[in-house]
Amino acid sequence: MIAAEFQQLSHTIPLQPGIYKYFDASNELIYVGKAKSLRKRIASYFSKTFNGQKTFELVKRINRIEFTIVDNEHDAFLLENALIKEYQPKYNINLKDDKTYPYIVIKKEPFPRIFITRKKLRDGSEYIGPFTNALMIRELMIFIKQMVPLRNCKLALTDYNINKGKFKVCLEYHLGNCKGPCEGYQQKDDYQEGIQRIRDIVKGNLGAIIQQFKSEMLGFATNLQFEKAEMMKKKMEALQNYQSKSVVISSHLNSLDVFSILKEDDTAYINYLMVQHGTIIQTHTLKVEAKIEEQEEDILCQTIFHLRQMFNSSSTELILPYVIDYPDELIKITVPKLGDKKKLLDLSLKNVNYYKEELRKKKILRLEGKSDIEKLKVLYELKENLQLSEVPRHIECFDNSNFQGSYPVSAMVCFKEGEPSKKDYRHFNVKTVEGINDFATMKEAVYRRYKRLKEEEQPLPQLIIIDGGKGQLGSAVEALNELGMMGLMNIVGLAKNEEEIFFPGDTQSVKLVYDGDGLKFIRRVRDEVHRFGITFHRNQRSKGTFKNELEDIKGIGENTAVELFKIFKSVKNIKEQSLEELTKVVGKSKAKIVFDHYHSGL
């Protein structure tokens, strides 16, 4: 659908809140969204300027639009999530987790059995969880059996069967692990008290159980039942020991849900801590891939809703890094600055960073500390993967870096025998290129590097990796051709997102085995050039080598400039924003300074 076609039907779209659905030419639902004003939100997709290429691709495929009016934003949010869950449209965020997590099930029976299961059935039983740590849940079940005597048999303990004397107590009864409900030695009320204790243990509410055990211990001691009193004392001490091993933030805190987010390009990592009675009883981190250009706040909002449903959270307070428009008036949002809640938020952020770093480590291959044979094996695999004429014992990789679309620099890292050769790392302040031109910047860096090696008659690498795909690869090839060095070294381009490898002149890319050591090693080299380039760029900025145009405005500092660039990407876009749009990002006073600076002469 094009903008002109949309204009013809725009007047038929209401201004009320609701959800909208986009269908393609084959009548497949490809996107579901919510809006405060349906007409304004849908119109934003058909404006002359798009937020990004992915949104442009979505709009090209829209053939039909449907919408549903609802009473308020909360209803729109719930309906949007229900439709996404049911249809999983191509361009919506996929929050589905492929893993199946275990639950503790309290079976719907006269004397309920308790066990671990990964199948959640609609059988009227109570399912507690899910639990993302299988080892932790097994340890928890062992601890529960030590604390609360329960049956583990599968006998049908109906009143009729018990009264008829159909069953006899087993060894578990004689060992003290079961109180013998099968022969009527334990009544339902007493058994249910044990079940409630288990609920409290699982949910971290240990204070009430400890007090109950203490009361029973004193009662037994008063009645001179010292063996029973000693048994209760041991259980109480075990509970206290278990509590000390749990992550206890503060006994004064009630139920809280804590979320933090780390977004990089189209990927977001969200961590969730479920806190009950001051104890963290659940933690889970989710990786989310955005299919179109999504705001960080929208991703966080959708993920919060999904995870709260997944973990059956009933908490009425969210601890977040910033305020979001969460469409539930009953939920309190707190952005802590100090105290226990701030510690929780910091802990959540630490978890999300750890998760991201672990994923990165799994994707790359470090050869430092490996034997010479192991290093050679990987380099030979890379030679075979890329069909090189010789083993790439000397590899150099180039990448461009800039600050929010400004101040370009290039970086080059060198690997010899599979390990970083940091003395050979180089960075290049761009000299011949004006403005942002990735291709020209790459050409200059490659030209300067190998012109110098040629003049000094230094050894050349067997493999050059250009991070950036076909465009940057073509520019690097131009530089080598001008130097008369094309053919002396193997050179490839690495597409940033798909991790495809391009050779000069080839229209088709080479895709290496995703989990193969060859691709893992290439990722390692690429990550190192990213790190080196970004570090150099930050150092240059801290020394004042770069100065942002916005920072020349009196009253505007680096932090404000960074925030504006994050959203609007360039000075040109910032100049075109209304005062209202700028205010949303940096607040009224800073926005007015920027707006007045660019519009005072109009």
SERO-249864 format. One record per residue: x, y, z of N, C-alpha, C in turn; residue in one letter. Coordinates in pm, whole numbers, plus 50000, padded with zeros to 5 digits. Layout:
SERO-249864
XYZXYZXYZA;...
//
This chain:
SERO-249864
500854988150000500005000050000500895012450000M;500565022049917501335034349910500605045549982I;501325056650006500755067750083499475073050020A;499455073949885498265079349817497045070649842A;497225057349838496105048249865495615049750008E;496575051550100496175053250240495365065950260F;495745076750192495035089450208493555088150173Q;493255079350077491865077650035491005071150143Q;491625063050229490835056250333491105061550473L;492025071050486492405075850620491225081750696S;490305088450624489165094750693488205084550753H;488315071850707487435061450761487975055450890T;489225058750925489855053251046489545062651164I;489015057251273488625065851386489815071051464P;489575081251545490615087051630490665080451767L;489755071251797489685064751928490825054651947Q;491055050352073492055039952098491605026452043P;492575017952013492225004651962493444997351913G;493204986551839494294978851779494084978751628I;495194977651555495144977151409495894964851362Y;495444959351248496044947251192496384949751046K;497614945951008498074947350871498114933550806Y;497544932550685497544920050609498304922150479F;499004911750431499714912750304498824908150188D;499404907050068498624903749948498014889849955A;498634880850032498074867350046497124866250164S;496734877850219495784878950330496324872950461N;497654872850472498274868150596498464880050690E;498124877950818498334888350919499834889850944L;500384901950917501834903750930502214913051044I;501254920751098501584929551210500324933551285Y;500464934051419499394938851507499984949851595V;499264960851609499734971651694498584977851772G;498934985851873497934992851954498145007851939K;497145015651971497275030151955496295037552045A;496745049452092495835058552162494845064452063K;495365067551944494535072651834494865064451710S;493915056351665494175047351554494585054851427L;493885065651394494175072851269495585078651270R;495965085151381497285091351388498385080851384K;498175069751456499215059451461499405052851325R;498315049151260498425042551129498995052251026I;498605064951034499105075050940500625076550949A;501175074251070502635075951087503425066051003S;502825054450969503515044750885503615049250740Y;502715058250700502645062250559503155076550537F;503895081750634504495094950617505665093950520S;506165105350476507245105450378508565100250435K;508775102350565510025097750628509745085650715T;510515074850695510335062650771511355061950884F;510975054750989511905053151102513115044851064N;512945035750969514055027150933513675017850821G;514675010250772514475001450658513484990350689Q;513504985050810512604974050843511144978450840K;510884990550892509524995850886509104997950741T;510035002750658509765004850515509364991550450F;510074980750483509754967650427508364963050470E;508004965750594506654962250641505594969750561L;505764982950548504764991250480504584986750336V;505674982750269505574978250130504654966250116K;504564958250222503804945750215502344947450259R;501984958950313500604960850361499654961550243I;498684952650242497674952450135496294956050189N;496074953350317494764955850378494934959150524R;494094968150575494154972250715492804969550783I;492864963550900491674961950984491954968451118E;490914973051185491114978951318489924975651407F;490174975951536489134973551636489194984551740T;488074991251764488015001951865487774995652002I;488475000652103488264996252242488045008552329V;487705006052456487345017052545488545025152592D;489695018552611490855025452667492145018552626N;493265024652664494595019352628494855005652690E;494365003752812494584990852880493964979552801H;492724981652753492054971252673492784968952542D;493304979852482494064978552357495324970152379A;495994972652491497214965352525496934950452542F;495864947052613495524933052637495134926152507L;494344932952423493924927052297495114925052203L;496014934952198497214933752115498024921452155E;498254919652285499054908352332498374895052302N;497044894652316496314882352288496424878552141A;496314888352051496414885651908497824881651867L;498824888151924500214884451893500494870151938I;500014866752057500234853252110499554842752022K;498354846051972497594836351893498134834851751E;498464846151685498814845651543500324846851516Y;501094852151612502534854051596502884860251461Q;502404872451435502664878951305504154880751279P;504494880751151505894880851107506684892651160K;506084904551168506824916551203506664920751349Y;505944912951428505854915851571506994909151646N;507304914651762508304908451849507844894551890I;508734884951878508404871251918508894868952061N;507944868052154508304866152295508184851552338L;507914843052243507774828952275509114822852311K;509174815552421510394808852464510294794252424D;511254789552342511194775752292511414765352401D;512004769252513512284759552619511004756452698K;510974744652754509894741152848510504740752987T;509904748053079510464749353214509644740953312Y;510284735853417509574727553514508694735453610P;507644728953656506744734353757506744724753876Y;506364729953993505984721354105504484720454103I;503964708354091502524706554083501984700854215V;500914707054263500164701754377498914695454319I;498904682254313497864675054240496494676654308K;495474677754226494114679054279493624665254324K;493874662354450493524649454510493164651654656E;492464642254719492134643854862493374646054948P;494434638554919495734640454984496744643054871F;496924655654834497664658954711499104654154711P;499484648054600500904645154577501574657954526R;502874659054551503654670454501504864665054427I;505024669554303506164664954224506494675354117F;507604673054048508054682153941507504677253807I;507054686553724506554683153591506874694253493T;507004690653367507174700753262505904702253180R;504904694353210503624695253138502574701753227K;502084712953184501054720053260499694716453201K;498964708453275497664703553227496524711653288L;495414711753220494204718253273493384707653348R;493924703553461493274692853537492824697453675D;492844710553699492424715753828493514715753933G;494684710253899495794710053995496424723854003S;497214726054109497904738854127499334737554078E;499724746453986501074746353930501804758753979Y;502934756554047503754767554097504994768654009I;505244780353957506364782253867505924789953744G;506664788353631507744778853607509054782953674P;509974773353684511304775753740512314774253628F;513174784353612514134783953502515404776653537T;515594773353664516794766353708516394752353755N;516634742353670516214728653700516924723053823A;518214726153839518964721353955518394727054084L;518054739854082517514746354201516184740154242M;515334736754145514014731254179514154717154236I;515144709654189515354696154245515834697154389R;516764706354414517234708454551516094713154641E;515214721354586514064726254662513134714854700L;512924705454608512044694054637512654685154746M;513974683254741514634675354846514444682254981I;514604695454983514444703055107513004702155157F;512034702855066510614702055104510324688655172I;510864677755116510614664555173511214663155313K;512314670655338512904670555471512044678355571Q;511354688355523510584697355609509174692355637M;508524686755533507094683455543506884668855505V;506374660655597506094646655563504894645555469P;505104639855351504054638455249504114624555188L;503004620255136502994607355067503624608854930R;504284598354881504804598354745504284586554663N;503274579554719502654568454648501574573754553C;501074565154467500034568954371498684562454406K;498514558754532497264552254573496084561954565L;494934556754530493704564854523493144566254664A;493574576854735493204578354876491844585354892L;490804578754845489444583954865488954579855004T;487964587055055487404583455186486914569055187D;486284564755076485744551055068486854540755082Y;487954542655006489054532955010489744532555146N;489894544355209490544544855340489664538155445I;488384541355445487454535555543487314520355527N;487454515355404487364501055379488664493755417K;489714501555451490984495555491491694488555379G;491604494355259492204487855142493734488755139K;494294498155217495744500555207496424498455340F;497714495755333498564494555452499734504155439K;500174509355552501304518755548502554511655496V;503414519555430504624513955370505854518055451C;507044515455396508294518555463508444533655490L;507894542055398508014556655415507394561055548E;506324554455589505674557755717506604554355833Y;507224542655827508094538255936509384546455944H;509784552455828510964561155827510644575355871L;509374578255890508964591555933508774601455820G;508804596455694508634605355578507184607355540N;506284599855599504844600755569504074597555697C;502954604355717502174602355839501064591855824K;501054584755710500134573755692498684577455668G;498364586655576496954589555547496224577755486P;496974568155426496354556755361495594547855460C;496044547855588495334540055691494554548955785E;494434561755748493654570955830494424576455949G;495774574955951496574580156061496754595456054Y;496514600855937496604615355920495324620555856Q;494764631355912493534637055859493844647455751Q;492814650455673492994659855561493434673655607K;492884678455719493234691855767494724692855799D;495244682455865496654682455901497524681555775D;497084673555678497824672055553497864685455478Y;496714692555477496624705455407497504716055473Q;497704714955604498634724055673500044722455616E;500414709955591501724707155531501824712855389G;500734711855314500704717255178500894732455181I;500254739055278500384753555289501824757455326Q;502454749355409503864751855443504734751255318R;504424741855232505184740455107504994752755019I;503754757555010503504769754932504354781354987R;504404782355119505164793255182506664791855153D;507164779455158508594777155131508934781254988I;508124776754894508384779454752508314794454725V;507404801454791507224815754767508104824454857K;508994818154933509954825755012509424830955144G;508204827155180507624832055306508004822455419N;509254823355463509764813755561509564818255705L;509354831255724509214836455860508074829955936G;506914828455869505744822555934505994807955972A;506684800455884506944786255913507934785056028I;508954793256029509954792756137509284795456272I;508374805256275507654808256399506774796656441Q;506154790156342505294778756372506114767056427Q;507254764456364508124753756413508624756856555F;508944769356579509424773556712508354771256817K;507114774656781505984772756874505784757956905S;505874749556799505694735156819506844729456902E;508044734356879509214729756955509044732657104M;508594744857137508394748557277507284740357339L;506224737357257505124729057308505584715057343G;506394709157253506914695757282507824695857405F;508654706157417509564707057531508804708457662A;507714716557657506884718357778506264705257821T;505884696757724505264683857755506294672657770N;507584676757783508694667457805508894657657689L;508414661657568508634653357449509904658457378Q;511034655257440512284661357399512774656657262F;512484644257223512914639357093512184646956981E;510874649057003510104656556903510534671156900K;510844676457021511304690357028512634691856954A;513524682156967514824682456898514624681656746E;513674673356703513384672056560512904685456502M;512004692356577511494705256531512614715756530M;513514714656627514634724156631515524722556507K;515784710056467516604707456350515934712656223K;514604711056216513874716056099513944731256094K;513794737256212513834751956218515214757056175M;516264750356221517624754456184517874752356035E;517314741555980517454739055836516764750055755A;515604754355802514884765255735515684778255740L;516254781055855517054793255871518284792755782Q;518884780955771520054779255684519684781055538N;518514775355499518014776755362517754791555330Y;517184798655427516874812855408518164820955389Q;519194817355463520454824855453521124822655318S;520864810955254521424808355122520654815455013K;519394818955039518594826054940519074840354930S;518774846654817519154860554797518134869354868V;518434872954991517524881155070517974895655061V;517094904155012517414918355001517014925455130I;515764923955169515274930055292513964923355331S;513844919755456512614913455504511454923255509S;511764936255495510714946455499510044948455364H;510654943355256510054944955124508944934755103L;507904938855034506814929855000507064923854861N;505994920854790506124914854657506474925554555S;507534922954477507994932354375508374924754249L;508234931354135508774926354009509814936353961D;511024931653937512124940453899512534937153756V;512654947453671513024945453532514124955253493F;515074950453413516074959253352516214955153207S;516674964553125516784961852981518094967252928I;518664960052833519864964352761519574962352613L;519534973252538519184972452395520394976052310K;520664967652211521734970052115521204967251976E;521114977751895520564976651759519154970651765D;518954959151699517614953151695517404942551802D;518354941151893518264930851996518164937252134T;517274931952215517124936752353517244924852448A;517874927152563518014917052667517284922352791Y;516314914852840515514919252955515664909153067I;516004914153185516104905453303514924907953396N;514444897153456513314897753549513684891253681Y;513484898453791513644892953925512294893253994L;511824881754037510574881054114510934880754263M;510474890754335510784891954477509524889554560V;509614880454654508514877654747509054878054888Q;508434886354972508834887355113510324890755127H;510814899255037512204903655044513214893854990G;512754882554934513644872254882513424870554732T;514514869754656514404867154512514114852254493I;512924849254443512544835154426512594830654281I;512664840254188512774836754047513654847053977Q;514394842553880515134851753794515184845953654T;514974854553555514934849853416515364861153325H;516184857953224516604867853126516174863152987T;515624872552913515054869452782515744877952675L;516034871652562516584878852446515444881152347K;515284893652304514184897352216514734903552089V;514284898651973514674904351844513524912651790E;513784925451763512754934351707512704932451556A;511514930351501511354927951357511224941051279K;510774951551345510784964951286511374974351389I;511554987051353512144996551446511184998951562E;511544993751680510694994851799511405003451903E;510635011651975511185019252085511515009852201Q;512575013052272512995004852386511865003552488E;511145014552513510065014452612508955004752572E;508645004052441507594994952395508014980452412D;509284977552381509784963852398509714959852545I;510144968852633510124965852776508704963552825L;507784971952781506394970952824505794957352784C;505994953352659505454940552612506094928752685Q;507394929852709508094918752775507664917452920T;507444928752989506964928453127505644920953134I;504724924453046503414917953044503564902853022F;504424899252926504634885052894505214877353012H;506264882753076506924875653185506064874953310L;505284885353337504374884853452503324874053433R;502854872453311501894861653282502574848053294Q;503764847153239504494834453238504764829453379M;505134838553471505474834653607504334837053706F;503144839753653501944841253738502144851553849N;502714862753813503004873053913501734880753951S;501584883054080500454891154129500964903954198S;502264906754182502834918654244502194931254186S;502024941254272501394953654228502404965054216T;503714961854225504734972154211505844967254118E;506214975754022507294972853930508484981953961L;509664976153970510894983753986511564984353849I;511694996453793512174998053656513275008553648L;514085008153540515145018253524514615031853483P;513395032353429512755044953394511245042753386Y;510505053653385509045052853383508585048853243V;507645039553237507035035653109505525037553120I;504875037753007503425039253003502775025453011D;502835019453131502275006053149500765007153169Y;499985001053083498545003653082497754995953188P;498124997353311497374991253421497485000653541D;496415007453571496425017553677496665011653815E;496434998653830496624992253960498094989253990L;498944990253888500354987253903501124999953933I;501894999754042502735011154080504105009354017K;504625019853954505955019453893506915027853976I;508015021854017509025028654098510355028754025T;510975040554016512315041853961513215046054077V;513825036454146514565039554270515895046454244P;516275055054335517575061854330518525056754438K;517935052154551518735047454665518025035654731L;518705029454825518085019354911518025005454851G;517214996854916517124982754879516584980854738D;515634989254700515044987854566516074991254458K;516925001154485517985004354390518984992854380K;519254986154493520144974454491519564963454402K;518244961654412517584951654329517734955054180L;517504967754148517614972054009519034970153957L;520014973554040521424971754001521744956953980D;521184948554067521404934154055520794928753925L;519604933753891518954929653768519794933653647S;520324945853649521154950553539522444942353529L;522984938453644524184929953644523874916553578K;522694911153606522284898453546522124899653395N;521544910653349521294912153206522624913853132V;523574920753191524894922253129525644908953126N;525524901253234526174888153240525594878753133Y;524274878953118523594870453020524084873752878Y;524134886652847524584891052715526024886852689K;526884888552790528284884952775528464869952756E;527654861852828527744847252813527314842952673E;526264849452619525834846352482526954849652384L;527614861052407528694865152318529844855252323R;530174850652444531294841152459530994827952389K;529724823852391529354811352325529494812352173K;529374824652122529404826551977530814828551923K;531774831052010533134833651961534084822752010I;535244822251946536244812151982537534819252018L;537964817752142539234823352186540304812452180R;541394815552114542484805752102543624808552199L;543524819652276544554822552375544604811252477E;545794806252503545944795452601545784781652541G;545364780552414545224767552350546594762752300K;546694749952275547944744452225548134748452078S;549384747352031549684750751891548864742151795D;548674729551832547914720351746546464724851736I;545864729051850544474733651850544324746451767E;545294755451778545234767851700545314764851551K;546264756151515546424752751373545174745851318L;544544737751400543344730751356542254740651314K;542084751251395541064761351363541464769051238V;542744772751227543194780351111543104772150983L;543364758950993543204750250876541724749050839Y;540854748550941539414748050913538964760750842E;539514772150885539174784850820539684784950675L;540854779450652541394778350516540474770250427K;539974758950480539064750450403537714757350382E;537194763750488535894770550479535884781150369N;536974788950364537044800150270537794796650142L;538244783950133538974779050015540164788249983Q;540964790950086542144799450070543314791350017L;544244798249956545414791349899546424787550006S;546394794350121547314791150230546644793450366E;547234787850469546674789150604546784803650651V;545674809750700545704823850742546334825750880P;547674824550884548384826251010548424841051051R;548284849850955548314864350979547014870150922H;546164875151010544854880550970544754895051019I;544204903650933543934917550973542484920850943E;541854927951034540424930951022540194945951042C;539384951950953539104966350957537644968850990F;537404979751063536024984051093535994999151108D;534875005151068534665019551088533875021751216N;534155032851283533425036251404533085051051399S;531895054551449531525068751456530655071151578N;530475083451612529695087351730528335092251686F;527305083151699525935086651662525875092951524Q;526625087151429526595092251294527545103851269G;528445106751360529365117851342530785113551379S;531795120851329533195119351365533725105151338Y;533885101551210534315087951177535785085451206P;536075073351250537445068351262537435053951213V;538595048551183538705034451145539675027451239S;539485014451253540365006651339540764993851266A;541954988851298542444976351242543074968151353M;542674955451362543324946351457544034935351378V;545044929651443545884919751378545934907051464C;545724895551402545834882651470546954874651402F;547884869451482548954861151430548944847751504K;548934837051427548864823451483547624821751572E;546544828451537545274826851609545114835651730G;546144843751765546064852251884546214866951847E;545624875951927545764890251899547224894651908P;547664902151808549004908151811548804923151832S;548684927051960548244940651991549254951351951K;550494947851941551494957751898551274961751752K;550544953551678550274956451537548904962951516D;548134965151624546844971951610547094986251560Y;546174991351479546285004951429544895011651430R;544905024951452543685032751433543985044151338H;542945049051271543115059051167542115070451188F;542605082351218541755094151212541575097751064N;540355098551020540075100650877540555114550836V;541315115250726541905127850681541295133050552K;540915124150462540515128450328539015128450305T;538225124050403536785122550384536045132950466V;535105139750402534265149350473532905142950501E;532395145250624531095139550660531185124650681G;530015118050682529945103550706529855096350573I;530905088950539530935081050417531715068450449N;530995057950488531645045450532532555039750425D;532125040650298532905034650191534235041950173F;534165055450167535385063250149536305062150270A;535705061250391536495059750513537245046550512T;536555035850470537205022750463538325022850360M;538085029150246539105029550141540365036650191K;540175047750261541325055250312542145046950410E;541455040050503542165032150606542965020750543A;542335013450449543005002250384544195007250302V;543985018150230545055023850146546255027750232Y;545985034850342547085039450427547825027750491R;547095017550534547725005950599548674998750505R;548214995450385549034986950299550024994850215Y;549805007650199550825016250139552065016250228K;551825017150360552935017350455553655003750458R;552874992850463553504979550465554334977350339L;553794982250225554504980750098555804988550098K;555745001150145556935009650148557995004350242E;557554998650357558494993650457558874979050434E;558274973150327558534959050293558264949750411E;557134952450478556714944350591555904932150542Q;555854921250621555064909550581553584913150565P;552944907550465551524910050439550674899050501L;549444902150541548564891750596548104882150486P;547774869950527547184860450431545684863250411Q;545064869950510543624872550501543294886250558L;542544894150480542014906950526540504905350539I;539954909250655538504908850677538004923250686I;537034926650602536424939850603535044938450668I;534874944450785533604943250856532624953450798D;531574948450732530594957750676529954953150547G;530354941950491529654936950375530204941850242G;529364940650136529834942649999530274956949969K;529574966950026529914980849997531314984450044G;531584981550171532904984450226533984975550160Q;533604963150126534554954250060534984960149926L;534034965349850534354971349721535304983149735G;535114991149840535995002649863537404998049899S;537504987349980538834982050017539554976549894A;538794969949806539384964449683539914975849595V;539184986949588539654998649511541015003249563E;541155003749697542415008049756543554998749718A;543314985649722544364975949689544734976749540L;543694978949457543964980249313544844992449284N;544575003549351545355015749331546805013849376E;546975004949475548335002149524549024991349443L;548254984849352548814973749275549054961449359G;548254959849467548464948649560547324938549558M;546354940749472545234931349466545734917849416M;545404907349485545864894049450547014889249536G;547664898649606548754894749695548224889549828L;546964893049859546344888849986544894884749957M;544374875450036542954872250029542174882850105N;541054887450049540234897550116538774893550108I;538054894650221536624891250226535884902150302V;534584903050278533714912150352532804904250442G;532544909250561531684902450659530444910950681L;529274906150636528024913450657527744914250806A;527354926050854527274928550999526234920051068K;525034918851009523934912251079523844897351048N;523924893950919523684879950881524914871050898E;526074877250920527334869850932527614861650806E;527294867850691527634861850562528994867350517E;529714859350441531034863250395530994865050243I;531504876650196531514879750053532954880450003F;533154874949883534424876249813534274886849705F;535334893749671535244904049567534664898549436P;533664905549384533074901749255531994891249263G;531834884449377530804874049390529454880249424D;528414875149361527064879849393526464871849508T;526894859449525526374850949632527364850549748Q;526824850549868527674850149987528004835850026S;528974834550114529334821650172528864821650317V;528104811550355527644810350493528344798550559K;529134801550660529844790950731528924784350832L;529304772350876528524765050976528404773551102V;527144775651147526884785251254527684782251381Y;527784769451417528504765551538529914760651509D;530384762651385531714758051349532794766951409G;533964761251433535064768851492535534780051400D;535424777951268535844788151174535064801151191G;533724800151193532904812151209533044817951349L;533174809451449533364814351586534644822651597K;535684818151527536944825551532536814838951460F;536124839151347535894851751275535114861551362I;534124856551435533384865151528534314870951634R;535234862851680536204867351781537024879151726R;537484877651601538264888351539537404900851521V;536174898951474535264910351454534974917451585R;534684909951691534394916151821535594924051872D;536784919051845537994925951891538174939251817E;537894939551687538034952151615536954962051658V;535754957051691534714965751746535194971951877H;535694963551965536144968352096537244978652082R;538224975651997539364984651981538914998051921F;538034997551820537565009751757536755018451850G;535855012251926535005019952017535835025952131I;536785018252183537645023352290538435035552242T;539005034752122539755045952066538845058152050F;537635055752001536715066851979536365073752110H;536115065852214535795071652345536965079752399R;538155074352385539335081552434539505094852362N;539265094952231539385107252156538375117752203Q;537165112952232536125122352280536475127752418R;536985118852503537315123352639538455133552638S;539325132652537540415142252527539975155252459K;538735155352412538255167352346538655168152200G;539155156752144539535156752003538315159351915T;537175153151954535925155551883535085165351962F;534335173551894533375181951964532105181851884K;531015178351948529735177451882529165191351858N;528525193051743527915205951710526945210551818E;526205201151875525235204651979525915210252103L;527135205352130527845209852250528345224252236E;528285229552113528615243752094527485252952139D;526305246752162525155254652208525305257052357I;525255269152400525395272552541524275266052622K;524665258552726523675251852810523435237452773G;524075232552666523915218652622525245211352638I;525235200752717526435192952742526445179852665G;527465171852691527645159252618526495149552640E;526025148252766524955138652795523675141852719N;523335154852714522135158852640522315155952492T;523485158852439523755156252297523625141352265A;524165132952353524085118452332522635113752330V;521835118552424520425114552429519695118452302E;519955130352251519305134852127519755126552008L;521055123452002521545115451890521005101251894F;520815095952012520275082352024518925081151956K;518105091351970516735091051917516685095951773I;517345107351744517145113751614518285111151515F;519375105051561520465099951476521385110451415K;520915122551384521775132351319521345146551358S;522265156251338521955170251366520825174951275V;520855170651150519805174551055518415170851106K;518285158551156516995154151210516605161951335N;517595165151418517325172651540516795186551506I;517385192751404516925206051361515475205851317K;515015194751261513665193851205512595190551308E;512995187451432512025183351534511285195351593Q;510045192551632509265202851702509725203751846S;509345214451913509685216152054509105204752137L;507905200352100507245189452174508045176452164E;508545173152044509295160852026510625161352101E;511285172852100512545174252173512335173052323L;511215178652371510895178252514510735163952564T;510175155252480509975141352518511305134452549K;512385139152488513685132452501514535138652611V;514625152052616515575158352709514925168152806V;513605168652810512945177652904512725191552845G;511865199052909511395211652854512505222052841K;513325223752947514305234652946515395232352841S;515945220152836516995217152738516425217552596K;515215212352581514585212352449514405226552396A;514015235752485513795249752443515115256152398K;516205252852468517525258352430517895253852288I;517735240752263518085235252131517165240852024V;515875240852050514895245551952515135260251917F;515325268452019515545282751995516845285251917D;517865276851944519145278551875518985277051724H;518185267251683518045264451540516885272051474Y;516025278251552514855284751493514765299651525H;515725304851598515635318851640515685328551522S;516355324451414516475333451299515365332151198G;514415323151226513335320751129512215330951145L;
//
